[in-house]
Amino acid sequence: MRTFFFKPILDAVKLWYVPLLGGIFFLIVGLIVLNSPLTSLAALGLLFSISFIFAGVLEIIFSINNRKILENWGWGLILGIFTFLVGLLLITNLSLSVTTLSLYIGFLILFRSIAGISFSLDLKRFGSKNWGWILFSGILGSIFAFILLWHPMIAGIGAVFFVAMSFIMTAVFNIVFSFQLRKIHRRSKRISRKLRDRYHSLQQEIEDVYWEEV
């Protein structure tokens, strides 16, 4: 299987604002939970499930629309489907205990945070200057998720606090990631069709020479 030396995005990223919408929604949910820690479990479960379903649908749409542009669009699609399914699971089980709810959210946030770390490294390869912020939010999100998973018996308000912070870290990742995509989108728009064709031709020549020598 051939591997390409260069990995820039030559075509404009579609729907760059979709991760931003998901990030804003996660941020609102996180702040609501942080400011209302005594809200009933049923209400929290409903809020979480709606946010996951909404974010999952957005991520599925974004991934499918960019399947010919982004190399790792499949991971985004898997993340969207997983998030959507967790949302459906929560909305059909609103009577979950704090412990069970923390486990569900902990696993999902951990999965999303690891994906965030992976996406940050991809952005680094694409030349993004602010990839470190996405990496940082992914690491923090992983820490909060690990706390929820390893200590699911944290007393009510404590569990709600860590859940809220996990949502906020996920929101930070989505928002920063979205603005990085916006920058890439604008740069790609400035690349002419002629220059894209020249790049692809040069890339093909390099690959042919490399594989002939191998």
C-alpha positions as CSV (number, residue, x, y, z in Angstrom):
1,M,0.0,0.0,0.0
2,R,1.4,3.4,-0.9
3,T,1.9,6.1,1.6
4,F,2.1,9.7,0.6
5,F,4.8,12.0,1.9
6,F,2.7,15.1,1.9
7,K,-0.6,15.5,3.8
8,P,-2.0,19.0,3.2
9,I,-5.7,19.6,2.6
10,L,-6.0,21.0,-0.9
11,D,-9.8,21.1,-1.0
12,A,-11.8,23.3,1.3
13,V,-13.2,21.6,4.3
14,K,-16.9,21.5,4.2
15,L,-19.2,22.5,7.1
16,W,-16.2,23.6,9.3
17,Y,-18.8,25.2,11.6
18,V,-20.5,21.9,12.6
19,P,-18.0,21.0,15.3
20,L,-18.4,24.6,16.6
21,L,-22.2,24.1,17.0
22,G,-21.5,20.8,18.9
23,G,-18.9,22.6,21.1
24,I,-21.3,25.4,22.0
25,F,-24.0,22.9,22.9
26,F,-21.6,20.9,25.1
27,L,-20.4,24.1,26.8
28,I,-24.0,25.2,27.6
29,V,-24.7,21.8,29.0
30,G,-21.6,21.8,31.1
31,L,-22.3,25.2,32.5
32,I,-25.9,24.3,33.3
33,V,-24.8,21.2,35.2
34,L,-22.0,23.1,37.0
35,N,-24.4,25.8,38.1
36,S,-27.3,23.4,39.0
37,P,-25.6,20.4,40.8
38,L,-28.7,19.5,42.7
39,T,-30.8,18.9,39.6
40,S,-32.6,15.6,39.6
41,L,-30.9,12.6,37.9
42,A,-33.7,12.2,35.4
43,A,-33.3,15.8,34.3
44,L,-29.6,15.4,34.0
45,G,-29.9,12.2,32.1
46,L,-32.4,13.8,29.6
47,L,-30.0,16.8,29.2
48,F,-27.0,14.5,28.5
49,S,-28.9,12.3,26.1
50,I,-30.2,15.2,24.0
51,S,-26.7,16.7,23.9
52,F,-25.2,13.4,22.8
53,I,-27.8,12.7,20.1
54,F,-27.4,16.3,18.8
55,A,-23.6,16.1,18.7
56,G,-23.7,12.6,17.2
57,V,-25.9,13.7,14.3
58,L,-23.7,16.7,13.7
59,E,-20.5,14.6,13.6
60,I,-22.0,12.0,11.3
61,I,-23.0,14.8,8.9
62,F,-19.6,16.5,9.1
63,S,-17.7,13.2,8.5
64,I,-19.7,12.0,5.5
65,N,-19.5,15.4,3.8
66,N,-15.7,15.5,4.2
67,R,-15.0,11.8,3.4
68,K,-13.1,12.8,0.3
69,I,-11.2,15.6,2.0
70,L,-10.2,14.5,5.5
71,E,-8.0,11.4,5.8
72,N,-9.4,10.3,9.1
73,W,-13.0,11.0,8.4
74,G,-13.9,7.4,9.3
75,W,-12.8,7.9,12.9
76,G,-15.1,11.0,13.0
77,L,-17.9,8.9,11.7
78,I,-17.4,6.2,14.3
79,L,-17.2,8.8,17.0
80,G,-20.5,10.4,15.8
81,I,-22.3,7.0,15.7
82,F,-21.0,6.0,19.1
83,T,-22.0,9.4,20.6
84,F,-25.5,9.1,19.0
85,L,-26.0,5.5,20.3
86,V,-25.0,6.5,23.9
87,G,-27.5,9.4,23.7
88,L,-30.2,6.9,22.6
89,L,-29.2,4.6,25.4
90,L,-29.4,7.3,28.0
91,I,-32.8,8.7,26.8
92,T,-34.3,5.2,27.2
93,N,-32.9,4.8,30.7
94,L,-33.5,8.1,32.5
95,S,-33.7,6.3,35.9
96,L,-30.0,5.5,36.0
97,S,-28.1,6.0,39.2
98,V,-25.3,8.5,39.6
99,T,-22.7,5.7,39.4
100,T,-24.1,4.2,36.2
101,L,-24.6,7.6,34.6
102,S,-21.0,8.5,35.5
103,L,-19.7,5.3,33.9
104,Y,-21.6,5.9,30.7
105,I,-20.4,9.5,30.4
106,G,-16.9,8.6,31.5
107,F,-16.5,6.0,28.7
108,L,-17.9,8.4,26.1
109,I,-15.8,11.4,27.2
110,L,-12.7,9.2,27.3
111,F,-13.3,7.9,23.8
112,R,-13.9,11.5,22.5
113,S,-10.8,12.8,24.3
114,I,-8.6,10.1,22.8
115,A,-10.0,11.0,19.4
116,G,-9.3,14.6,20.2
117,I,-5.7,13.9,20.9
118,S,-5.4,12.0,17.6
119,F,-7.1,14.9,15.7
120,S,-4.6,17.4,17.3
121,L,-1.7,15.4,15.9
122,D,-3.3,15.4,12.5
123,L,-3.7,19.2,12.7
124,K,0.0,19.5,13.6
125,R,0.9,17.6,10.4
126,F,-1.3,20.0,8.4
127,G,0.7,22.9,9.8
128,S,-1.9,24.2,12.3
129,K,-0.2,26.5,14.9
130,N,-2.8,25.9,17.6
131,W,-2.9,22.2,17.6
132,G,-1.4,22.2,21.2
133,W,-4.7,23.6,22.6
134,I,-6.6,20.7,21.2
135,L,-4.1,18.3,22.5
136,F,-4.3,20.0,25.9
137,S,-8.1,19.8,26.0
138,G,-8.0,16.2,25.0
139,I,-5.6,15.3,27.8
140,L,-7.7,17.2,30.4
141,G,-10.8,15.5,29.1
142,S,-9.1,12.2,29.5
143,I,-8.1,13.0,33.1
144,F,-11.7,13.9,34.1
145,A,-13.0,10.8,32.3
146,F,-10.6,8.5,34.1
147,I,-11.7,10.0,37.4
148,L,-15.3,9.2,36.6
149,L,-14.4,5.7,35.5
150,W,-12.1,4.8,38.4
151,H,-14.1,6.5,41.1
152,P,-17.8,6.2,39.9
153,M,-18.9,6.2,43.6
154,I,-17.9,9.8,44.1
155,A,-20.7,11.5,46.1
156,G,-23.5,13.1,44.1
157,I,-22.3,16.7,43.8
158,G,-18.7,15.5,43.2
159,A,-19.7,13.3,40.4
160,V,-21.8,16.0,38.8
161,F,-18.8,18.4,39.0
162,F,-16.5,16.0,37.1
163,V,-19.2,15.3,34.5
164,A,-19.7,19.0,34.0
165,M,-15.9,19.6,33.6
166,S,-15.7,16.7,31.2
167,F,-18.4,18.4,29.0
168,I,-16.6,21.7,29.2
169,M,-13.3,20.2,28.1
170,T,-15.1,18.4,25.2
171,A,-16.6,21.8,24.3
172,V,-13.2,23.5,24.3
173,F,-11.8,20.8,22.0
174,N,-14.8,21.1,19.6
175,I,-14.6,24.9,19.5
176,V,-10.8,25.2,19.0
177,F,-10.9,22.3,16.4
178,S,-13.6,24.1,14.5
179,F,-11.7,27.4,14.2
180,Q,-8.6,25.4,13.1
181,L,-10.7,23.9,10.3
182,R,-11.9,27.3,9.4
183,K,-8.3,28.5,8.9
184,I,-7.6,25.4,6.8
185,H,-10.8,26.1,4.9
186,R,-9.8,29.6,4.0
187,R,-6.2,28.6,3.0
188,S,-7.6,25.9,0.7
189,K,-10.0,28.4,-0.9
190,R,-6.9,30.4,-2.0
191,I,-5.3,27.5,-3.8
192,S,-6.1,27.6,-7.6
193,R,-7.2,24.5,-9.5
194,K,-4.0,24.8,-11.6
195,L,-1.8,24.7,-8.6
196,R,-3.7,21.7,-7.2
197,D,-3.2,19.8,-10.4
198,R,0.5,20.6,-10.4
199,Y,0.8,19.4,-6.8
200,H,-1.0,16.1,-7.6
201,S,1.2,15.6,-10.6
202,L,4.4,16.2,-8.6
203,Q,3.2,14.0,-5.8
204,Q,2.5,11.2,-8.2
205,E,6.0,11.5,-9.7
206,I,7.7,11.3,-6.3
207,E,5.7,8.3,-5.4
208,D,6.5,6.5,-8.7
209,V,10.2,7.2,-8.2
210,Y,10.1,6.0,-4.6
211,W,8.4,2.7,-5.4
212,E,10.6,2.0,-8.4
213,E,13.7,2.2,-6.1
214,V,12.0,0.2,-3.4
